[in-house]
Amino acid sequence: MSDVSLKSELAAFRMTPGLWTIAGVAGFALLLVIGSLTGAIGKDTFAYRVFIDPFAQMVEMPDLFAQTLWEGLVGGVLYALIALGFVLIFKASGVFNFAQGIMVVFAALTLVGAYEKLGTIGIRGEAAAFIALGVALAVMLALAYAVERVVLRPLVNQPDIILFMATFGLTYLLIGLGEAIFGGNPKVMIADQLYLPRGAIDLNILGGRVTIQKLDIAAAVIASAMIAILALFFQYTRIGRALRAVADSHKAALSVGISLNQIWIIVWFAAGVVELVTGIMWGARSDVSFGLQTIALKALPVLILGGFTSIPGAIVGGLIIGVGEKIGEFYWGPLVGGAIESWLAYIIALIFLLFRPQGLFGDKIIERI
C-alpha cells in the first residue's frame, strides 16, 4: 500500500472530538459498571451514588421511572410549542424574539381578563369563554400588525442586535401594559369553561401504579396537534413556501413579488396563536401570572439543541429537555439538594454547544474569507 493510500485510510478513520468524547464517556461508564459488579466500587462511594445508583433505581422501580418519563414528555411537548414560536419568527424576520415569554403571559391574561369583563355584563359560562378566546386571538392579531408597523418596518435591514434590542423594549412595554390593564395579581385560568378535563387516570403497569393527569393528556394532544398543523401549513401551503423563501433571502423573496410585511404579520400572528395555546395549557397547570414568562426561557436550550431554524428541531429539542430535566431532578437532584430542574436544561445546552453549535437540525454556516 502506498503512503498516499495509507494516509487516506487513516484520515477516513480519524475520529472527531465529539466522537472521542462519546467514546470516552462510554468507556468510563463501562468501567464503573464493571467496578460495581465486582465490588471494587462500594455503594457508599460518590461514584456509585452518581453513576450507578440512579440507573439501579430505574430498574428496581420501573413504575416510578415511567411516571417521571411521562411528566417529562408532557413538559417537553409544551417546551417545543414555545420554541416553535421562536422558530417561526426567526425564520421569517431573522429576529430572536426576546418578548416571547411575556407574549405568552399577555395572551393568557387577555383571555382571562376578557372572560371576567363579559361576566360583568351577564355573559358567563362556556359562551363567554369562547367569546373571550376570540377576543384574545383578535388582540394577538392586532399585536402582530403593530409589531410589523412599529418595530419591523422601520428597522428593516438594520443589524440583528438592533432588532434584538427592540424586542427587549417590546417585553417591558407589554409588562407595563399588562399590569396596567389586568393588574399584577395571579388569575385562575378558565380551564373548565374551555372544556379542558380534570382528574387523573391510574394505570397499573410495570408492577406498580402510574398516575396520569387528564389535563396533561389534553395538553400533550393539543400541543402535538398544533405543532403538526403548523408544520404542515408552512410546508405545503403557498404562505409556507413564501415563508421559506423569505427565510432563505429577503432580497430574493422581494424580487419574486413576496410581500415581507404580509409575511411578517402572518408569522407573528401564528406565533401569537402558539403563545395563546401555551398560555392556556401552562395557566391551567398553575395560575396565570407574570412569572410564567420565565418558562419561555426554557425554550432557549430547546433551540440550541434543535436549531434556531428547524421545526423538527424544536420538537426533538423540547422532548430532550423535558425528559432530561425531569429524570435529572428525580434521580440526581437529591444528591445536590434538589431544585436542579431550574438550571439543568442550560447545562445540557452548554455541553451540547461544545460539539454541535448549530443544533441537531440547524444549518451549518460556513463563511469564506
N, C-alpha and C positions, 0 to 999 in steps of 0.2 A: 504494500500500500504506500502511495506517495505521501510526502509531507503535506501537500495541499489537501489530499483526501482525508488524512488523519486530522488535520486542523478543522476541516468542515464537520467531521463526525463529532469531534469534541465540542464544537460550537453548538451542534444540534442538541447535545445532551446537557448543555450548560444550564444550570438552574438559576432562576431569577431570585432576587432577595425575598420576595413573598413566598416562593416555594421552599426556600431554605428555612424560613421562619415556620411554615406549616410543618415541614418535616421535623424541625427541632422540637416543636410543641408536641407532636405525635410521639416522638421518641421519648421525651421527658414523661409524658403520660403513661407510656408503656412501662418505663422503669418504675414509676410509682405503683402501678398495679402489681407488677411482679414483686416489688418490695413489700406491699401489703399482704399479698398471698403467702409469701414466705416468712412473714413475721418480722422482716427487717425494719418495717415502719410500724411503730406501735400506734394504737388508737388514741393515745393521749398526745401525740405529736401534732405540730402545726400542719405539716404536710398532709397527714391523714385527714384532719378536720377540713382542710381546704379542697384537696384534690380527690379524696376517696369517699368520705362520709356523705356528701350531698348526693352522689350517684348511688350510693348504697341505700339511702333513704328513698330515692325514686323507685328502686327495685323492690324494696320491702313494703312500701305503701303506694302502690300504683294508682289507687283511687285519689289520693291527695295530689299526685303528680298530674292526673287527668283534670282535676279541678283547677289547679294552677294553670295548666296549659290552656284550658277553655277561657279563663279570665284574661289570659294574655292575648289570645286570638281576638277576643271582643275588643279589648283596648287597642290592639294593632290595627283592626279594621277602621276604628274611629280615628286613629292617628293617620292612617292612609287617606281618609276622607279629608282631613285638614291639609295634608300635604298636597292633595290633588288641587286644592285651590291655589296654593303657591305655584305649582307646576303650570297650570293654565295661564296665570298672569305672567309668569316669567317667560313662557314660550311665546306669548303674543307681543309683549311690550318690552321684554328684557329687564323688567323691574322686579327686584326682590321686595315683595310687599310686606314690610315690617308691621303694617296695620292689620294683618290677617287675624291676629288674636282678638283685637278689640272689635273687629267687624263681626266675629262670631258672637261676642257678648252683645253688641249693639243690635244684631238681628234678633237674638233671643229676647232681649229687653223690649224691642219693638213689638214682638208678638204678644208677650205677656201684658205690656202696657196698653196695647190696643184692645185686648180682651177685657181688661179692667175698665177701660173707658166705655166700652159697649155695655158693660154691666150697669154703669151709672144711668144709662138711658133705657134700661129694661130689657136688653138683649143678653141672654145668658145661655149656658149650655153649649152643646155641640155646634149650633148655628153660629154663635158668637166666636167660637174657637176657629172655625174655618173662614169666617169673615176677617178675623184678626190675622189669619195666615195669609190671606190675600193682601191685606194692608202691609204686612211685613215684606212680602215679595215686591209690592209696588215701591216701598221705601228703598229696598236694595237696588231696584232698577234706577230709581232717582239718584241714588248714591253713585252707581256706575256712570251715569250720564254726567254727574257733577265732577267726578274724578277725571273723566276724559276731557271735560271742558276746562277745568281749573288747573289740573296738575299735568296731565299727559300732553295736551296740545301745546301749551306754552313752553314746555320743557323738551319737546321733541328734538332729537339729535344732540342733546346735552350729555355730558359724561354720566356714566352709570351712577357714580356716587351722588350726583345732584338729585337724580330720581329717587335713589335710596333714601336720602335725607328728607325728600318731600313726603315719603310715606311715614317718616317719623313725625312730621308735622301733622299729617292726617291722623295718626294714632292719638295724639294729645287733643286734637280738635274733637274727635269722636268721644274721647273720655269726658271732656268738659261738656259736650252736648248731651251725652247720655246721662251724666249726673244732674244736669240742669232740667232735663225733661222727666227722667224716671226716678231720680233720687239715688242715693248711694246704698240703700238697704237691699239685702238679698230678696229675691222674689221666687215664688214657687212656680215651676213650670206646669202648664195646663196639660199634663200627660193624659189624664182620664178623658178630658174633653176631646182630645185628638185620637182617642181610641187606642192609645198605647197600653199594652197589657200589664197587669200587676201579678204578683205572686211568684211562685217558684215551682220547679219540677224536680222531683227527687228520682234519680236513676240509680239502680243497683248494678254497678258494673265493676269489673276488676276486683271483685271480692269486697267491695265497700260501697258507700253511697256518695254520689256526686250530685250536688245541688246546682241547678241551672236557673237563673232568674229569667222569667219570661220577657222582661224588658231588655235583657241582654240579647236574647234571641231576636227580638224585633229590631234592635239596634244593628246587629250584625247583618240581618237580612236587608234592611232598608239601606244601610251604608253600602253593602255589596251591590245592590241593585242600582244605586246612584252612581257608583264608580263604573259599573258595566254600561249603563245608559250613556254616560258622558264619554266613555272611551269609544263606544260605537258611533256616537253622534259626531265626534271630532275626527273619526277615522273614515267614515263612509258618506258624510254629507258634504254639500257644497261649502257650507260655512267651515266645516272641518278642514277641507282642502285649502280654503283660503287662510285658515289659521296656520297650517303647516307652511304655506308659502310665506306668510308674514314672519314666522319663526326662523325660516332659512335666511331671508333677506328682505328688509323693509323696502329698499330701493327696487328690487326685482318685483315685489308684490305691487308696488305703485305703478310700475311700468306696464303691468297687465290689467290695470284698472281696478285693483282691490283697494277699497277704502280702509285705511288704517283706523280712522276714527270709529267707523261702524264696528270693525272687528274688536277694537278695544272695549267698546260699550258692551258688546255681546259677551266677551270673555270675562269682564269684571262682573257682569250680571250673573253669568254662570257660576263664577266663584262666590258671588253673594248667595245664590241658591244653596251651594255646598255649605257655606257658613251658617245659613239658617238651619239646615238639617243637622249640622254638627251641634249647633247651639241647643236645638230641641233635645237631641239624644244625651248630650252631656248634662243639660239642665234637668232632664228627667231623672238622671242618676244622682244629682245633687241640686242645690239651689242655683238659681241664675244670679250671678254676681260678677263684679269686675275681676274677681280672682280667676275666673275661667280663662281669661286671656293668657295666663301662664301655661295652660295646657297646649295652646297653639305653638309654644316654643319647642314642644316635643317633636314638632314636625321638622325642625332643623336637623336632628340626627337622622330622621327618616329620609330627608332629601340628600344628605351626604351619602347614605348607604345606597339609595336607589338612583340618584342622579337628578339634577335640577330640571331636566327637560324630558323626563320619561314618566309616562303614566303607569306602565307596568312596574317601573322602579319605585314609584310611590306606594304601590300595593305591597310589593315584596319587602321594601324597607320598613313599612308600617308593621307588617307581621313580625319581622325580625326584632324590631324594637319592643313591640308589645309583649311578645313571648319572652324575650330576653330579660326585660326588667322585672316581670312577674316571677320568673324562675329564680332570677338573681336575688330578689327581695326575700323570697320564701326560704331558699336553701342556703344562700350565702349571707343574707342580711344579718342574722343573729351573730355571726362571727365578728361583725364590726358595730354591733349595737343597733342594727336596723336602719330604716329610712334611706337605704341606698337606691330605692326606686326613683328618687327625685334627681339623681345625678348619674346613674349607671348608663343611661342612654347616651349621654355625652361622652363618657369614657369609651363606649363601644364605637361611637362615631370617630373619636380621636384616633383610636387604634386603626380603624378602617382607612382613615385618611393617609396613613403612612404607606399603605400598599396600593390603594386604588383611589386617588383623589377625585376622579371623575365619576365615581359611583359604579354600581353594578351594570346599569343600563345607560349611563351617561356617555356623551360623545367625548372622545379624547381629542383635545385641541392641540395641534402642532403648528407653531408659528415659525416660519423660516425667515432668517435674517440674511 
